[in-house]
Amino acid sequence: MAGKIYDFLIVGSGFAGSITAMVLKKKGFGVCVVEREIHPRFSVGESSTPIADMILRDFSEQYDLPFLKKLSRYGTWQKHYPEVVCGLKRGFSYYPHKAGEQFMSDSNHNNELLIAASENDENSDTNWLRSDVDHFLVKEARKLGVRIEENATVKKLQRTDHLWLARINIGGQEETISCNWIIDATGSSFFSETFFGTSTDSSRFETNSEAVFSHFVQTRRWLDYLTERQFSTDDYPYNPDHSALHQIIDEGWVWLLRFNNELLSAGIVIDLDSVEFRQKSSAQIWEEVIGKYPSVYKLFQDSSLARVPGKLIKTGRLQRMLDHTYGDGWLTLHHTSGFVDPLHSTGIAFTLSGIEKTTRIFDKTTTDSQLPDALAKIQDEFKKELLFIDKLVASCYKSRWYFPLFTAAVMLYFIASVRYEQSRLKGKIPDTFLCAADKEIHSLVEDIYCEIKILDNNRDEVKAKSLIQKIKKRIEPHNSVGLMDQKAKNMYRHTAVEIL
């Protein structure tokens, strides 16, 4: 027998589900969240960015959620919630490697790229230890009166008279929960495919990648490696271990995200257009790939897997997009609706931008007739945004063969990101994430991607150098932070916009 009728049933209690629940609760709605696991639990999607921080601060101010503002900067996070583990993330760092060779560079940093996203540690972005952050947000949601049930699995959904009846197994006991709307915040397509009849497509993506990843302990620091070998690091804008650290390899790239408790999140992202590892285990892939690059191998030589998750995890193809993100009484959040790739660390910010759009359309004065058009608009914008991110990522994958071209391709993301940040700081929230629908920005990215793709099929360094100059000229009208300035020597200190 159904009891209380909730306005929203949210499935999934990662940061997205909990923040959505808290915002809706603050808007006066009744909210129940169900989570199939028990917190704290392992999850990835750990790298925050200035855009994510901006949205957290806006949520904090609009909905009186002060803890979100404190989590939006490394300094305030450490002051108020040092027990919630995070890592210092000053920017984005990139180092190319050749198989069988030690890492090489020079005093001009021709084989290095460091792009600051903050001016100092106090105002820095963060790497989120998701087990801690998600658990913290669940506890805050409970304090606000959100009902959260862990170890809870949805068994059956029935839709009658604009109402959902959800049969849920909670810790071995079955309960029927009634609600008006269901929000899929699981971060996977499985729930919506099972209960809402959606389907997932990967055919529209240019990026084609999978990942092998885990958490590690006792890994060496990259700056120590560079210092021991007398690389010039005195003019670095920050310590690269305090950043989203990318080791670029033939197979794709390796991410390294460090936390304050000495855990390291690390993963190999494999470009499936370059190589496939058929019938190999995650451990075999890890050992084979890391073992090919002596400088990267040195970092992991004495490391071991962390207790949680205690194993290497292999994904299938990462790229996915749902055909529908909403229907009669249901909708999906952005991280559920689709994903491209961890390159550029767009996941947290993109998810938060979707929560911002979605929660904005629900209000106590909103009528049912207004919602379909609003949800259709969010769906259309989401697909444009996802495919735009895809082009930004694919441009980098297809330029890995020549690092100067790769560095130029990376700039496309930062041009779009800074454009979005600057607009938001002026009080105008762009209609689309990373200004994906901005005609000039979209055309710039599309045009350059097409040229990079052609060049990838016929690799010519002379033509690559010409394209680099073209990219520099094309981004000039939007380049307010000095990107591609030869005097910078690939060390960018001041790309961050000033965030109040």
Secondary structure, DSSP 8 states (H G I E B T S, - for coil): ---SEEEEEEE--SHHHHHHHHHHHHTT--EEEE-SS-SS------B--HHHHHHHHHHHHHHT-HHHHHTTSHHHHHHH-TTS-EEEE-EEEEEE--TTS-----TT-TT-EEEESSSSSTT-EEEE-HHHHHHHHHHHHHHTT-EEESSEEEEEEEEETTEEEEEEEETTEEEEEEEEEEEE-SSSSHHHHHHS---EE-TT-S--EEEEEEEEES---HHHHHHHTT---TT-SS-GGGSEEEEEETTEEEEEEE-TTS-EEEEEEEETTT---TT--HHHHHHHHHHT-HHHHHHHTT-EE-TTT-S-EE-S---EEES-SEETTEEE-HHHHEE--STT--HHHHHHHHHHHHHHH--TT--GGGHHHHHHHHHHHHHHHHHHHHHHHHHHHTTTTSHHHHHHHHHHHHHHHHHHHHHHHTT---SSGGGTT-HHHHHHHHHHHHHHHHHHHS--HHHHHHHHHHHHHHHGGG--S-TT-GGGTTEE--------
